[in-house]
Every structure is written in C-alpha cells, then in structure tokens.
Amino acid sequence: MNYLAARGPKLQNFVTISLIQLACRITKFGWFDDDRFREIFKEATDFLALASQDHYLIGLKILNFLVMEMNQANSAMPLTLHRKIATSFKDQFLLQIFQISLTSLHQLKSEVPDELRRVPISLALRCLSFDFVGSPVDESSEEFGTVQLPASWRPLLQDPSTVQIFFDYYKVNDTSISKEALESLVRLASVRRSLFVEDPARSQFLSHLMSGTREILQTGQGLADHGNYHEFCRLLGRFKVNYQLSELLNVEFYGEWLGLVAEFTTKSLLSWQWASNSVYYLLSLWSRLVTSVPYLKGDTPSLLDETVPKITEGFITSRINSVQASFADNSPDPDNPLENAESLQDQLESLPYLCRFKYESCSLFIINIMEPLLQAYTARSRLPASGDAAELSVIEGQIAWMVHIIAAILKIRQTVGCSQDSQELFDAELAARVLQLINITDTGVHAQRYQEISKQRLDRAILIFVQNFRRSYVGDQAMHASKLYARLSELLGLTDHLVLLNVIVGKIATNLKCYAECEDVIDHTLSLFLELASGYMTGKLLLKLESTKFIIANHSRENFPFLEEYRCVRSRTNFYYILGCLVFMEDGPVKFRSFMEPLLQVAVKLEASADAAFRTDVVKYAFTGLMRDLRGIAMATNSRRTYGLLFDWLYPSRMPLLLRAISLLTDEPEVTTPLLKFMSEFVLNKAQRLTFDSSSPNGILLFREISKLIVAYGSRILLLPNGTNIYRSKYKGIWISLTVLSRALCGNYVNFGVFELYGDRALADALDISLKMTLSIPLSDILTFKKVSSYLCHLWNLVTIVFPMLCLLAI
C-alpha cells in the first residue's frame, strides 16, 4: 500500500491493477488470521482523502477489486470458508463501500475524465451484485432474481437521490458508463419487497423508477446503443417481478408510462433483427401484467384491454414479415429462431398469455393470416412443378411461424378473459388449421421437397404442435374437451381421440418413410412417437390403429429408409425401443416372434457370411444395425415375461454370432461399441426382469456367454497398438466391457459358487482379463478420461467390497 501511495500514479495501469489484485487476494486469505488484514478498507479510504485525482482513482480501484475478490469463490479456498469471509466482509464494510461509491458519483458529476466516473459506477454495481445470501443471482430466473439487501441498507434506498444518481449517469455519453448505470438500476428494481416496511416507501421507490424510465422512453436517449437497449428492456421486465399491478396503477402517471412502454414494445417488434434477444423481457412484462388482471381489485382501469391486443398482433406480424428477409435463401442459419429451439422458446414463452387475454379477437387475427397462407400452399401442391422455389420457401417459413404460434397457445390452458368452453372452441378453430395442413404437406409437389430446409422447418413445427396439442387434449393427462372435439368433427370430421391419433400416427409414419437423411426430423418424430407409446391410454389406443399395426409388421429398411442411413444410425435404437414398448403391451409370444422376423432374417444372413466378408462395409453396417435394434428392444423389456421372450430368441442360437463378430472385428470400434452396449443393456437387471425359475440354469448360462465375450474382446484388444484416438479405439470398449461385467456381478441372478464347485473358469477368466485391461491403462489416462475412471472404480469397488470372495476365486 505504501508503494502504491508513493509510486502508484506513475505506474502503468496494468501494474497498478496487478498490485491491487495481489493485495486484495492476500487480504482475503488472511482475513481471519490477523485483524490487520482488515485495515485495507481504511487504507483505501486514505487514498480517497488525498488531494490527487490519481490517488483518488487508486483508492476506488482498491475498493472495487476488494469487493470483487470477496464475492468471488476461489478454487484454492474451501467454499465454506469463502462464505464465512464474504459474510464477515459484507457485515462490516460493504454498506460503507456502497455509500462511498454513491458519494463519489455525486462528487464526480461535474467535468471530470470519463475514467474517473467509470470506476465509481462500476464499484456501485459490484456492491449491488454481491452474493448477499450465499446463492448467486440468476438474472434469467424470477424465483432467484431478487437482490437480498440487508435491512441496514433501507435508509440509503429510501433516499430518492440513490435512484436518481444512476439515471443521471445514464445520460453520460460514454456508453460503458450508461450501460453499467442501467445494470445497477436493474438490480435496484430487483430489491426484495420486504426491505420497505411501509407501503408508501415502496410506492415512492417504484414511482422514482417509473419516472426515470418514462423520461428515457420520452427522449429515447442512449437507446441507439445495443448494450443500453438490452439493459433497458431488462429493467422494464423487472417491474412486474417485484411489484403488483395494483401498485403500478397507484402511480400517478401510470397511464402515460404504460402507453410509452407499449409504443416502445411495438417499435422493438418491428426491429426484430436488432432487438430479437431483448424483446423477451418486454413480452414477459406484458404477460405478467395480463395474468394479474383477475386479481386486480378496485375500479381503476388497467388500460391493458387496448394495448395488449395491439402488441400481440404486432408480434405475430413481425414474425411473418421477418421470413422474407431471413428465410428466402432457404439455407441453414444457426441464428434463425426456427433453427434454434432455445431462442424460439424464449420468443414464444410469453405469447400464450397475451393471446388468451383477448382470445376471441386474437384467434380471429391468426385465422385471417393463416387462411391465405394455407390456400396458397394448397394451390402450390396441385401444380406440376414447384415453380418459384424461393417464394414457396417463404410461404413454408411463414406457415411454420404460425404453426409454432398456435402450438405455443395450445400448450398453455388459461381461462382469463373467457370461459373454458369458449376457449375450447377457439382452440379447435386454430388446431383445425394445422391439422388441415398435415393433409397437405405430403401431397403433390410438397412430397418432393423433403430435402428443402424450409420444408423440414415446417414439419418440425407441426411435430411441436402435435406434442402440445396431445398433452392438452389427448392421452392420460388430457382434459375432457367435448366442445373441442365437437367443433373438430364439424370442421374436419375428427370425432374423438382415436381418429385424431390415426392422423398423428399417419404423419409419424410418413416422416419416418420420407426423411431418410434428416436426422433432426427423424429424432423429433421418434420423440413424439415415444410420448404416445409411453402413455398407458395412448399406448393402448395406438395398438388399435391400422397405421401402428403396419409399422410394427413392416419395420424393414424398404419401408423406413432412414434405417439404412448412417447419419441416423443412433435413431435405430429409439425406433426399436418404441416398437418394443408397443409389442410388449400385448401378451403373446407369437406376435413377438412375428415382430422379430425381419431381425431374424438379418441374423441368419450374417451367420451364413464367411469370416472374410465380416470386414466388408455391408456386413459391418448390417451387424451394427442389428445390435442397435436389439438394444432398443432390450431397453423395452421391463418385466420377467418380456425379458424371457427376448432371452429365448437370443440364447443359444444367436450368441455364437456375437462371439464371432467380436473376435473378428475387435479392432473396429464402430462394431464392438454397439455390441458391447447391447450386452450392457441385456445383462442389466432393472425392475428385477432377470428373474429365472429356481431350477433354471439360465442365469449361469448367461454369465458364461458374458465371460466368453469379455475374454474374447479383452485378450485381443490388449494386443492392438495404440491408435491416434486411443479413447475411441481402446478405452471406450474397455470401460463398456467393464460395465457389462459389473452389471452381471451385481444382477443377483448368478450363484457364483457354482463355477468353483464345477471347475468352470468363466468367472475367473472374466475377472482376470478385466484386471489385465485395467492395468493396461496408464494412471494419467485414467485421470484424464472420466468415464474410464468412473466405471473402472465402480467395478473393482464392487469386486473387492461387495464380493470379496471373488478375488480368491480368480487367483
């Protein structure tokens, strides 16, 4: 400190900062060791008392970095100790430091260098951003987005000049200062309600915030800067988080403020390219306002009836208009909301509440936009050629947006503004347009456009709609909606759940047939199919549909080309998991054998192949596909009965094929990994599905097959040289094989004493080769690859602690 006082003004800035950081770090580590370490606060204030501006700036920087150091956890310090030090620092010095920052802000309002202004505003922001309760503020969450200021700060916040000084600094031309001023205001607007004991004090504080934002809205000063614009939107979004609508209404100029916010929101929607990430906060403000209307008491009008419909219509119109500019090139764009699920969810999260606030007029507005688009899309399907492909892509993009909007509305059921029966009728009107669209998308010219990005975006939107609609009106948890189905029957002839499910499954089957090369659409389609198959009621209904019966009976590559596509190879497991769930819902080994017939044909062909043929791509792909398919079916076996069906199909006739493949293709991880993962699933005794009769030797026979596979793999993998990607070529297979063994050991379906009794070395050989594989991995690699270390430790912990006698059997 003495060195900084003597030489600090002449040092380079980076040297000064490094010295300050070092002093603050030492202070934190010695905080409880000696009280002299806490004198840094007094020493910093001594810098402020000096006449030199340079010393004043150094004093503020010391406080700035001290607050940052105390608030930031350090890997070299236990978290509990960090929290104790932070709490002690907060109780003793943080309020005084915040007062110093405010005093400095008031003193430096006159003509001073921007650098001298920038430091105190940064210091104030760090104080307000301090972790007061031991849980960092998550600014994106309402639940944890409250700043828990101590009660001792109350007089400072009740002083009107505290809020006003930040609005004054916002007017400074330096954008970094104005942005940090707005960030500080965001935190002040997030202060816990209980800090203000009396309602008048809270109302006065709210009035100051609204007055300052009203002035910014009137002048538009600083909002041309994107950082300021974003923070200002966040500030507006915080008003309804901490304050009730009734409190906003009590502010004298509420009507003027609301009108200015509505105008600002409308302009923001028109500038969608520039403000796309900021509009979320504005829409969340409006959605919270409308959801508070039913709880509003008194006769004071909220003025939301006039403003909210305009904002809703403005949002929908802006999304439609954005298509022409951003989607006409029909190329993948990661910034496109239709390509980015997270961004799309953020934009549509608040929309359902706004739409349902005045649902009748809003639904009519949506229908008036949707109808011409459907007519144009239908007309295009009847043309002999697609015509202007760019124009058709724009139409598909616009329809995709409308489908996403309708899907978002149907996801939320809310009865604000009209009765439940009325809402069901409006839901039916909107849903009918999308269900009508399903019948168009795969006809005529559109059936030739599955390679087009815009067509894929549209089909993903339809799938999201179906998911949301199903959760509300179809299935186990769906609400009874007689009005909706009555209206759908009038419009489309869809009388009940079963007819509607037939349309949905038909779309699923079409997607699986036609999107052979689009992994994203395939995965999304399978996700919807899994939702339907997983429900007890919907699963039973699916089995009654002819379209479902067709899929179960014809799950070959000829009917579903995506099974042949390498990029969709991971989807095969999910596909057969879903089919397995459906097949196992019905008792009957005859139906199971019929379902397994295509897989049996593949297995027979592989068994007839010569050893040399196993090296060809055709045979390798067929085998890995079979393993992925069987793994999906194994995942679907959740009972002793269903597992027994698969076990009898696989053992003993198919097991030699697995042993042969792992022996011939040990150096092909794209083959061994699916095989080992299948075995890992097959030997897992989840839900006690591997429960054989007391007189049955199946558990022992299964373990012997496991031992053969592990020994065959391990004895060969140890002889292979290390490749460039050693994890893929060796370690991944090793940790999966160790997983297979550990699951077999703890499955509780094998009496391991039998092996020693009859001189069978299946157990000893499996443990021996597992130990050799473990010892072949250097300690550095074990520590580097987390999965390797995790599964390795799990196996040997199991062997040495749970089964100590196994170690003796292996010797």
PyMOL commands that set and color helices and strands:
alter all, ss='L'
color gray80, all
select helices_A, chain A and resi 2-10+13-29+35-49+53-71+79-107+114-128+151-158+160-170+175-189+193-195+199-219+226-237+239-242+245-249+254-270+272-275+279-291+293-295+304-326+341-348+351-357+359-381+389-411+420-441+444-448+453-473+482-492+497-514+519-534+536-542+546-553+561-564+566-568+571-583+589-608+611-615+617-636+640-650+655-664+669-682+686-688+698-717+726-745+753-757+762-775+779-784+786-802+804-810
alter helices_A, ss='H'
color red, helices_A
deselect
rebuild
show_as cartoon
